[in-house]
Amino acid sequence: MPKAGRPSKFQTLNLEQVKRMFLIGLTDVEICNILKISHTTLWNWCHEQPGFMETIKGWKDAADKRVEQSLYRKAKGYFQEEEQLFHHMGTITRATVNKYYPPDTMAIMYWLNNRQRLNWTQKPSPEEDGDLINNQLEFTSVPVDKKEHRFERFIDGVHA
């Protein structure tokens, strides 16, 4: 016996379009707005349509993997071929150059803080409160070598 009420939009859903939306990283809410459905409807489809939830998870995982690879690449630095225009003596020349993008410090920190939390966390552990750290530090006076003193004065702009 057919269900009473309006027919489901799921049957008319363009799954290839939905896939593209998930692969470019749109959120569930953004996709629901584009499809003109409520978030509850999407949730219901995930639980009522066989395999739909697993399919969506796969699309989301693929998008996450692409971002992870981009972050890794940015943290390590990379070369990328680019096309550039050069102007020399009235002649414009188009050339492909292999441009180097150096490692990005913030990408490195983000990667290490999340992947090796115990070794690279930015938050002090509970045992390392300020008093404990200050009590462990010892400040000693070290005599400055005459050559080092002259070098420091040279760097500061005063030539000795």
C-alpha positions in Angstrom: 0.0 0.0 0.0 1.5 3.4 -1.0 2.3 5.9 1.7 0.0 8.8 2.1 1.2 12.4 1.5 3.5 14.0 -1.0 5.9 11.8 -3.0 9.6 11.9 -1.9 12.0 14.2 -3.8 14.6 11.4 -3.4 13.3 9.7 -6.6 14.0 12.8 -8.7 17.3 13.6 -7.0 20.3 14.0 -9.3 22.9 12.0 -7.4 25.7 13.1 -9.6 25.0 16.7 -8.7 24.7 15.9 -5.0 28.0 14.0 -5.3 29.8 17.1 -6.8 28.4 19.3 -4.0 29.8 16.9 -1.3 33.2 16.6 -3.2 33.7 20.4 -3.3 33.2 20.4 0.5 29.7 21.9 0.9 28.1 21.2 4.3 24.9 19.2 4.7 23.0 22.4 5.5 24.3 24.1 2.3 23.4 21.1 0.2 19.9 21.0 1.7 19.4 24.7 0.9 20.4 24.1 -2.7 18.1 21.1 -3.0 15.4 23.0 -1.2 14.9 20.3 1.4 15.1 20.4 5.2 18.1 18.9 7.1 15.6 16.4 8.6 14.7 15.2 5.1 18.3 14.5 4.3 18.7 12.7 7.7 15.6 10.7 6.9 16.9 9.7 3.4 20.1 8.6 5.0 18.2 6.2 7.3 15.5 5.1 4.9 17.4 4.7 1.6 19.6 1.7 1.4 23.3 2.6 1.0 22.7 6.4 0.8 24.4 7.2 4.2 27.4 5.1 3.2 27.6 6.8 -0.2 27.5 10.3 1.4 30.2 9.3 3.9 32.4 8.1 1.0 32.0 11.4 -0.8 32.8 13.4 2.4 35.8 11.2 3.0 37.1 11.8 -0.5 36.7 15.6 0.0 38.5 15.4 3.3 41.3 13.3 1.7 41.9 16.0 -0.9 42.2 18.7 1.7 44.5 16.5 3.8 46.8 16.0 0.7 46.8 19.8 0.0 47.7 20.5 3.6 50.5 17.9 3.5 51.8 19.4 0.3 51.8 22.9 1.7 53.5 21.8 4.8 56.3 20.1 2.8 56.7 22.7 0.1 56.2 21.9 -3.6 57.0 22.7 -7.2 54.2 23.6 -9.6 54.3 24.3 -13.3 52.9 27.7 -14.2 52.6 29.8 -17.3 54.1 33.2 -17.2 54.3 36.1 -19.6 57.6 37.9 -20.1 58.2 41.2 -21.9 61.6 41.8 -23.5 62.4 44.5 -26.1 58.8 44.8 -27.2 58.3 41.1 -27.5 55.9 39.2 -25.2 56.9 35.6 -24.6 54.8 33.0 -22.9 56.8 30.4 -21.0 56.1 27.5 -18.6 58.1 27.8 -15.4 58.5 25.4 -12.5 57.7 27.6 -9.5 58.7 26.6 -6.0 56.4 27.2 -3.1 58.3 26.8 0.2 56.9 25.0 3.2 54.3 27.0 5.1 55.0 27.3 8.9 51.4 27.4 9.9 50.6 24.3 7.8 53.5 22.5 9.5 52.3 23.6 13.0 48.7 22.6 12.2 49.7 19.2 10.9 52.0 18.4 13.8 49.6 19.7 16.5 46.9 17.4 15.1 48.9 14.4 14.0 51.5 14.2 16.8 49.6 15.9 19.6 51.8 14.6 22.4 55.0 15.9 20.9 53.8 19.1 19.4 51.0 20.5 21.4 50.8 24.2 22.0 49.0 23.9 25.3 51.1 23.3 28.4 50.3 20.1 30.2 48.6 20.4 33.6 51.9 19.8 35.4 53.5 22.7 33.6 51.8 25.6 35.2 53.7 28.9 35.4 54.9 28.5 39.0 56.5 25.1 38.4 58.3 26.3 35.3 59.6 29.5 37.0 60.9 27.5 39.9 62.8 25.2 37.6 64.6 28.0 35.8 68.0 29.2 37.0 69.4 32.4 35.8 73.2 32.6 35.8 75.5 35.4 35.0 78.0 34.5 32.2 81.0 36.8 31.6 81.0 38.2 28.1 84.1 37.4 26.1 85.8 40.6 24.8 85.4 39.3 21.2 81.7 38.6 21.6 81.2 42.0 23.0 83.0 43.6 20.0 80.9 41.5 17.7 77.6 42.5 19.4 78.6 46.2 19.1 79.4 45.7 15.4 76.0 44.2 14.8 74.3 47.1 16.6 76.0 49.5 14.2 78.9 50.7 16.4 82.2 49.5 14.9 84.8 48.8 17.5 
